[in-house]
Amino acid sequence: MTAVPSPHDDPRGFLRALFDAAVARALPAGVIAAHLPAPPVGRTVVIGAGKAAGAMAAAVEALWPMNAPLSGLVVTRYGHVPPACGVPTARIEVLEAGHPLPDEAGAHAAQRIAALVSGLGPDDLVLCLLSGGGSALLAMPAAGLTLQDKQAISAALLRSGAPIGEINCVRRHLSAIKGGRLAALCAPARVVSLLISDVPGDAPEAIASGPTVADRTTCADALAILDRHAIEIPEAARRGLERGELETLKPGDAVFAGHDVRLIATPQHSLQAAAALARQAGLGAHILSDAIEGESREVGKVHAALARAVAQRGEPFARPCVILSGGETTVTVRGEGGRGGRASEFLLGCAIALQGERGVWALAADTDGIDGTEDNAGAFVTPDTLARARALGLDATARLEANDAYGCFEPLGDLLVTGPTFTNVNDFRALLVL
């Protein structure tokens, strides 16, 4: 086992070790075995989508009996195919497609997956592997929409600051494959869905927009979200929502009879793994929540206020300690040309609010290894972050207003670059108070 850096001697290295522990807990190879069903009498067809889908497929293939039929296709983000981590697949095809915006490759993959599950019988099994990112990667527009429409709507929603639950509600209703519709295509085969959650609350219908599970939201909900954020959609799609013609499949629908949904990794699991490592190092470890949402910079300010209270007064937690949280914050894009995802923006808001507090270090990163669309997973904050930024002529507040957190942390050498992790349990945040 690799030695964990001392939190007192190497705070950054220690925070990185916490992040690595959180990611390791969510890697498919280590968690999928306990959730695999027995091979059926008939065929087993594996389908799936998400940033972890390739690694999930590789884990299934490694564990599945060689004498049991196995075939299928999953789609993952560009650069997230299993060979990149040394685990190739032979029986399950892995395709790559665009994220966070859908593209032609994702639309092609969705069509192929729909064709693969058609014509199955009651003795067959569909093993559906879903993780964060599947909403964009599995692109099949509903009637009245084109792929270009879906791209424009997705881009507008992502820029609007809408929480992920709202975004995925819209995605489900404007899709021909999500919101339980893929399960209907699989009938009468049994469907077992293995999920890696990247959403606050772990609702199955929100993970990859729930292609194989029932949806409790309605067309009216989706329409209200679009109107609240002033998102334009084609008139045919608006009529479909207004008339309920684009409704998703609901709980109790006969299509879900005998189906099984299994959460194999969640944000809470990963936070608990990081907390356990911190306690082994002799620190107090406190998980605030695995489901924090809100504007990234504002959530950063709240975390900073808590850390300063601990540093200055030893309340509500005693020093030394680690404060952990997860969930999915959002960024309302205000600037033009700025770079940085929600983890980096959280940290810049946090650094400004910390005001150089002595004894406080922080790390925030996306557990998939990609913060937004940049090449970093996240970044670090140190007690001298603001001072070092000023010495380089960087105005942290101006960078934050321009949504350019990346442009602040890169010159400081404080970016965390990991490359794809082949899993995704969303935001990871850790504040170390010594």
C-alpha positions as CSV (number, residue, x, y, z in Angstrom):
1,M,0.0,0.0,0.0
2,T,1.3,3.5,-0.9
3,A,2.1,5.6,2.1
4,V,-0.3,8.5,2.6
5,P,1.5,11.9,2.8
6,S,1.4,13.6,6.2
7,P,-1.3,16.3,6.4
8,H,1.1,18.5,8.4
9,D,4.2,18.0,6.2
10,D,2.5,17.8,2.8
11,P,-1.1,19.2,2.9
12,R,-1.5,19.2,-0.9
13,G,-0.3,15.6,-1.2
14,F,-2.6,14.6,1.6
15,L,-5.6,16.2,-0.1
16,R,-4.7,14.5,-3.3
17,A,-4.6,11.2,-1.4
18,L,-8.1,11.8,-0.2
19,F,-9.3,12.5,-3.8
20,D,-7.6,9.3,-5.0
21,A,-9.3,7.3,-2.2
22,A,-12.7,8.7,-3.3
23,V,-12.1,7.8,-6.9
24,A,-10.8,4.3,-6.1
25,R,-14.0,3.5,-4.2
26,A,-16.0,4.2,-7.3
27,L,-13.9,2.3,-9.9
28,P,-16.1,-0.3,-11.6
29,A,-13.5,-3.1,-11.3
30,G,-13.7,-3.0,-7.6
31,V,-17.5,-2.8,-7.0
32,I,-19.3,-4.4,-9.9
33,A,-18.9,-8.1,-9.0
34,A,-21.3,-8.0,-6.1
35,H,-24.1,-6.7,-8.3
36,L,-23.9,-8.9,-11.3
37,P,-26.9,-11.2,-12.0
38,A,-26.5,-14.8,-12.9
39,P,-26.4,-15.6,-16.6
40,P,-29.8,-16.2,-18.1
41,V,-31.1,-19.2,-20.0
42,G,-31.0,-17.1,-23.2
43,R,-28.7,-14.3,-24.4
44,T,-27.1,-11.5,-22.4
45,V,-26.9,-8.2,-24.2
46,V,-24.8,-5.4,-22.5
47,I,-25.7,-1.8,-23.3
48,G,-24.8,1.4,-21.6
49,A,-23.7,5.0,-21.7
50,G,-21.6,7.3,-19.5
51,K,-18.1,8.4,-18.7
52,A,-17.6,5.1,-16.8
53,A,-19.4,2.9,-19.3
54,G,-16.2,1.6,-21.0
55,A,-14.6,0.6,-17.7
56,M,-17.9,-0.9,-16.5
57,A,-18.1,-3.0,-19.7
58,A,-14.5,-4.1,-19.2
59,A,-15.3,-5.2,-15.6
60,V,-18.4,-7.1,-16.7
61,E,-16.5,-8.9,-19.4
62,A,-13.7,-9.9,-17.1
63,L,-16.1,-11.4,-14.6
64,W,-18.7,-13.0,-17.0
65,P,-18.3,-16.8,-17.5
66,M,-16.5,-17.5,-20.8
67,N,-19.1,-20.3,-21.6
68,A,-22.1,-17.9,-21.2
69,P,-23.1,-15.8,-24.3
70,L,-22.2,-12.1,-24.0
71,S,-22.4,-9.3,-26.5
72,G,-23.3,-5.7,-26.6
73,L,-22.3,-2.1,-27.1
74,V,-21.7,0.9,-24.8
75,V,-20.8,4.5,-25.5
76,T,-18.5,6.7,-23.5
77,R,-16.8,10.1,-23.8
78,Y,-13.9,10.6,-26.2
79,G,-10.7,9.4,-24.5
80,H,-12.5,7.3,-22.0
81,V,-12.3,3.9,-23.7
82,P,-11.0,0.9,-21.6
83,P,-7.8,0.4,-23.6
84,A,-6.6,3.7,-22.2
85,C,-6.5,2.1,-18.8
86,G,-5.2,-1.2,-20.0
87,V,-8.4,-3.2,-19.8
88,P,-9.6,-4.0,-23.4
89,T,-12.9,-5.6,-24.2
90,A,-13.4,-8.3,-26.7
91,R,-17.1,-9.2,-26.5
92,I,-18.6,-5.8,-25.8
93,E,-18.0,-3.0,-28.3
94,V,-17.1,0.4,-26.9
95,L,-17.8,3.5,-28.9
96,E,-16.9,7.2,-28.2
97,A,-19.1,10.2,-28.5
98,G,-19.3,13.9,-27.5
99,H,-19.8,15.3,-24.1
100,P,-21.2,17.6,-22.6
101,L,-23.0,18.4,-25.9
102,P,-24.4,15.4,-28.0
103,D,-23.0,14.8,-31.4
104,E,-23.5,12.6,-34.4
105,A,-21.4,9.8,-32.9
106,G,-23.8,9.7,-29.9
107,A,-26.8,9.7,-32.1
108,H,-25.4,6.8,-34.1
109,A,-24.6,4.9,-30.9
110,A,-28.1,5.4,-29.6
111,Q,-29.6,4.0,-32.9
112,R,-27.3,1.0,-32.7
113,I,-28.2,0.3,-29.1
114,A,-31.9,0.5,-29.9
115,A,-31.4,-2.0,-32.7
116,L,-29.4,-4.4,-30.5
117,V,-32.2,-4.8,-27.9
118,S,-35.1,-5.2,-30.4
119,G,-36.4,-8.7,-30.9
120,L,-35.2,-10.1,-27.6
121,G,-37.2,-12.8,-25.8
122,P,-38.3,-13.4,-22.1
123,D,-35.3,-15.7,-21.5
124,D,-32.9,-13.0,-22.5
125,L,-31.1,-10.5,-20.2
126,V,-30.2,-6.9,-20.9
127,L,-27.5,-5.6,-18.6
128,C,-27.6,-1.8,-18.8
129,L,-24.5,0.1,-17.5
130,L,-25.1,3.7,-16.8
131,S,-23.1,6.5,-15.3
132,G,-22.8,10.3,-15.4
133,G,-22.5,11.7,-18.9
134,G,-24.9,9.2,-20.4
135,S,-27.5,11.9,-21.0
136,A,-25.3,13.6,-23.6
137,L,-23.7,10.4,-25.0
138,L,-27.0,8.6,-25.7
139,A,-28.6,11.1,-28.2
140,M,-32.0,10.2,-29.8
141,P,-34.1,13.3,-30.2
142,A,-37.9,13.1,-29.6
143,A,-40.4,13.8,-32.4
144,G,-40.2,17.4,-33.5
145,L,-36.5,17.8,-32.6
146,T,-33.3,17.4,-34.6
147,L,-29.8,16.7,-33.2
148,Q,-29.0,20.3,-33.8
149,D,-32.0,21.3,-31.7
150,K,-30.9,19.1,-28.8
151,Q,-27.4,20.6,-29.0
152,A,-28.7,24.1,-28.8
153,I,-31.1,23.3,-25.9
154,S,-28.4,21.5,-24.0
155,A,-25.9,24.3,-24.5
156,A,-28.5,26.9,-23.3
157,L,-29.4,24.8,-20.2
158,L,-25.8,24.3,-19.3
159,R,-25.1,28.1,-19.5
160,S,-28.3,29.0,-17.6
161,G,-27.1,27.7,-14.2
162,A,-30.0,25.3,-14.0
163,P,-29.3,22.4,-11.5
164,I,-28.6,19.0,-13.0
165,G,-32.0,17.6,-11.9
166,E,-33.8,20.2,-14.0
167,I,-31.5,19.7,-16.9
168,N,-32.1,16.0,-16.9
169,C,-35.9,16.4,-16.5
170,V,-35.9,18.3,-19.8
171,R,-33.5,15.8,-21.4
172,R,-35.8,12.9,-20.5
173,H,-38.9,14.5,-22.1
174,L,-37.1,15.6,-25.2
175,S,-35.6,12.1,-25.9
176,A,-36.9,9.1,-27.8
177,I,-34.8,6.7,-25.6
178,K,-34.6,8.2,-22.1
179,G,-37.2,8.3,-19.4
180,G,-37.8,4.6,-19.5
181,R,-38.2,4.4,-23.2
182,L,-35.2,2.1,-23.7
183,A,-36.7,-0.4,-21.2
184,A,-39.7,-0.5,-23.4
185,L,-37.5,-1.3,-26.4
186,C,-36.0,-4.2,-24.5
187,A,-39.3,-5.9,-23.7
188,P,-40.0,-8.8,-23.0
189,A,-36.4,-9.3,-21.9
190,R,-35.4,-8.8,-18.3
191,V,-33.4,-5.6,-17.6
192,V,-30.9,-5.2,-14.9
193,S,-29.5,-1.7,-14.6
194,L,-26.2,-1.1,-12.9
195,L,-25.7,2.5,-12.0
196,I,-22.9,4.7,-10.8
197,S,-24.5,7.8,-9.4
198,D,-23.3,11.3,-10.3
199,V,-26.4,13.1,-9.1
200,P,-27.5,14.6,-5.8
201,G,-29.9,12.2,-4.1
202,D,-29.0,9.3,-6.4
203,A,-32.4,9.2,-8.1
204,P,-32.1,6.5,-10.8
205,E,-34.2,8.5,-13.3
206,A,-31.6,11.3,-13.1
207,I,-28.6,9.1,-13.7
208,A,-28.0,9.4,-17.5
209,S,-31.6,10.6,-17.6
210,G,-33.0,7.2,-16.8
211,P,-33.3,5.3,-20.1
212,T,-34.3,2.1,-18.4
213,V,-36.2,3.3,-15.3
214,A,-39.5,5.0,-14.5
215,D,-39.7,8.7,-14.3
216,R,-41.8,10.6,-11.8
217,T,-41.5,14.0,-13.5
218,T,-43.9,15.2,-16.2
219,C,-44.1,17.1,-19.4
220,A,-45.5,20.1,-17.4
221,D,-42.4,20.0,-15.2
222,A,-40.1,20.0,-18.2
223,L,-42.0,22.9,-19.8
224,A,-41.9,24.9,-16.6
225,I,-38.1,24.5,-16.4
226,L,-37.6,25.6,-20.0
227,D,-39.8,28.7,-19.5
228,R,-38.2,29.6,-16.2
229,H,-34.8,29.7,-17.9
230,A,-36.1,31.2,-21.1
231,I,-34.9,28.3,-23.3
232,E,-36.4,28.2,-26.8
233,I,-37.5,25.0,-28.3
234,P,-39.1,24.1,-31.7
235,E,-42.8,24.7,-31.8
236,A,-43.5,21.0,-32.5
237,A,-41.7,20.0,-29.3
238,R,-43.5,22.6,-27.3
239,R,-46.8,21.3,-28.5
240,G,-45.7,17.8,-27.6
241,L,-44.9,18.9,-24.1
242,E,-48.1,21.0,-23.7
243,R,-50.3,18.1,-24.9
244,G,-48.4,15.4,-22.9
245,E,-47.4,13.6,-26.1
246,L,-43.8,13.5,-25.0
247,E,-44.6,11.9,-21.6
248,T,-42.1,9.5,-20.1
249,L,-42.9,6.1,-18.6
250,K,-44.1,6.2,-15.0
251,P,-43.8,4.0,-11.9
252,G,-46.1,1.0,-12.1
253,D,-45.9,0.7,-15.8
254,A,-46.0,-3.0,-16.8
255,V,-42.8,-2.6,-18.8
256,F,-40.7,-2.5,-15.6
257,A,-42.1,-5.8,-14.2
258,G,-39.2,-8.0,-13.1
259,H,-36.6,-5.3,-13.8
260,D,-33.8,-4.6,-11.3
261,V,-32.0,-1.4,-10.5
262,R,-28.7,-1.5,-8.5
263,L,-26.6,1.4,-7.4
264,I,-23.0,0.1,-7.4
265,A,-21.2,3.4,-6.5
266,T,-22.4,6.7,-5.1
267,P,-21.0,10.0,-4.0
268,Q,-21.6,9.1,-0.3
269,H,-19.6,5.9,-0.7
270,S,-16.6,7.9,-2.0
271,L,-16.9,10.6,0.7
272,Q,-16.9,7.8,3.3
273,A,-13.7,6.3,1.8
274,A,-12.0,9.7,2.0
275,A,-13.2,10.3,5.5
276,A,-11.9,6.9,6.6
277,L,-8.4,7.7,5.2
278,A,-8.4,11.1,7.0
279,R,-9.3,9.4,10.3
280,Q,-6.5,6.9,9.8
281,A,-4.2,9.9,9.6
282,G,-5.4,11.1,13.0
283,L,-7.7,13.8,11.8
284,G,-11.4,14.5,12.5
285,A,-13.4,14.0,9.3
286,H,-16.8,15.6,8.7
287,I,-19.0,14.9,5.7
288,L,-21.3,17.9,5.2
289,S,-23.5,16.3,2.5
290,D,-23.1,14.3,-0.7
291,A,-25.9,16.3,-2.4
292,I,-24.9,20.0,-2.2
293,E,-26.1,22.1,-5.1
294,G,-26.1,25.8,-5.9
295,E,-24.0,28.4,-7.6
296,S,-20.4,27.2,-7.4
297,R,-18.8,30.4,-6.2
298,E,-21.5,30.9,-3.5
299,V,-21.1,27.3,-2.3
300,G,-17.3,28.1,-2.1
301,K,-18.0,31.1,0.1
302,V,-20.1,29.0,2.5
303,H,-17.4,26.4,2.8
304,A,-14.8,29.1,3.4
305,A,-16.9,30.6,6.2
306,L,-17.1,27.2,7.9
307,A,-13.4,26.6,7.5
308,R,-12.6,30.0,9.0
309,A,-14.8,29.3,12.0
310,V,-13.0,26.1,12.6
311,A,-9.6,27.7,12.2
312,Q,-10.3,30.7,14.4
313,R,-12.7,29.3,17.1
314,G,-12.5,25.5,16.8
315,E,-16.3,25.5,16.1
316,P,-18.3,23.6,15.0
317,F,-15.4,21.2,14.5
318,A,-12.1,20.8,16.4
319,R,-8.8,21.2,14.6
320,P,-7.1,19.4,12.9
321,C,-9.8,18.1,10.7
322,V,-11.0,17.6,7.1
323,I,-14.4,18.9,5.9
324,L,-15.8,16.9,3.0
325,S,-18.7,17.5,0.6
326,G,-20.1,16.3,-2.7
327,G,-23.0,16.9,-5.0
328,E,-23.1,19.0,-8.2
329,T,-22.9,22.7,-8.2
330,T,-23.6,24.9,-11.2
331,V,-21.9,27.8,-13.0
332,T,-24.0,30.6,-14.5
333,V,-21.8,31.8,-17.3
334,R,-21.5,35.6,-17.2
335,G,-18.1,36.2,-18.8
336,E,-16.9,35.6,-22.4
337,G,-13.8,33.5,-23.1
338,G,-13.3,32.4,-19.5
339,R,-12.1,28.9,-18.8
340,G,-12.9,26.6,-15.9
341,G,-15.5,24.2,-14.6
342,R,-17.6,24.2,-11.5
343,A,-14.8,22.8,-9.2
344,S,-12.3,25.5,-10.2
345,E,-15.0,28.2,-9.8
346,F,-15.9,26.8,-6.4
347,L,-12.3,27.1,-5.3
348,L,-11.8,30.6,-6.6
349,G,-14.9,31.8,-4.7
350,C,-13.6,29.9,-1.7
351,A,-10.1,31.3,-1.9
352,I,-11.4,34.9,-2.0
353,A,-13.7,34.3,1.0
354,L,-10.9,32.6,3.0
355,Q,-8.9,35.8,2.8
356,G,-5.6,34.0,3.2
357,E,-6.7,32.2,6.4
358,R,-3.7,30.5,7.9
359,G,-3.8,26.7,8.3
360,V,-6.5,26.1,5.6
361,W,-5.9,24.2,2.4
362,A,-8.6,23.0,-0.1
363,L,-9.0,20.8,-3.0
364,A,-12.1,20.5,-5.3
365,A,-12.3,18.3,-8.4
366,D,-14.7,16.4,-10.6
367,T,-14.2,12.6,-9.9
368,D,-14.3,11.9,-13.7
369,G,-11.0,13.8,-14.0
370,I,-12.4,16.6,-16.2
371,D,-13.6,19.9,-14.7
372,G,-16.2,21.1,-17.2
373,T,-14.5,20.9,-20.6
374,E,-10.9,21.7,-19.5
375,D,-7.9,19.3,-19.1
376,N,-7.8,19.5,-15.3
377,A,-9.9,17.6,-12.7
378,G,-9.8,20.6,-10.4
379,A,-7.3,22.6,-8.4
380,F,-5.8,23.4,-5.0
381,V,-6.1,26.4,-2.7
382,T,-3.4,27.2,-0.2
383,P,-3.1,29.9,2.5
384,D,-1.0,32.0,0.2
385,T,-3.1,31.5,-3.0
386,L,-4.3,35.2,-3.1
387,A,-0.8,36.5,-2.3
388,R,0.8,34.5,-5.0
389,A,-1.9,35.6,-7.5
390,R,-1.3,39.3,-6.6
391,A,2.5,38.8,-7.1
392,L,1.8,37.6,-10.6
393,G,-0.5,40.5,-11.3
394,L,-3.7,38.3,-11.2
395,D,-6.9,39.8,-9.9
396,A,-8.8,36.9,-8.4
397,T,-12.1,38.8,-8.2
398,A,-11.9,39.9,-11.8
399,R,-11.1,36.3,-12.9
400,L,-14.1,35.0,-11.0
401,E,-16.4,37.6,-12.6
402,A,-15.1,36.5,-16.0
403,N,-15.7,32.8,-15.2
404,D,-12.0,32.3,-15.6
405,A,-10.9,30.3,-12.6
406,Y,-8.6,28.2,-14.8
407,G,-6.8,31.3,-15.9
408,C,-6.1,32.1,-12.2
409,F,-5.0,28.7,-11.0
410,E,-2.9,27.7,-14.1
411,P,-0.2,30.4,-13.7
412,L,0.0,29.5,-10.0
413,G,0.7,25.8,-10.8
414,D,-2.3,24.8,-8.7
415,L,-4.3,22.9,-11.2
416,L,-5.0,19.2,-10.4
417,V,-4.5,17.2,-13.7
418,T,-5.3,13.5,-13.5
419,G,-6.7,12.6,-16.9
420,P,-9.8,10.5,-17.2
421,T,-10.5,8.4,-14.1
422,F,-13.0,6.0,-15.8
423,T,-15.6,6.6,-13.2
424,N,-17.8,9.5,-12.1
425,V,-19.4,10.2,-8.7
426,N,-19.4,14.0,-9.3
427,D,-17.9,16.8,-7.3
428,F,-15.4,16.0,-4.5
429,R,-14.5,18.8,-2.1
430,A,-12.1,18.7,0.8
431,L,-10.9,21.5,3.1
432,L,-8.0,20.7,5.5
433,V,-7.9,22.8,8.6
434,L,-4.7,22.5,10.7
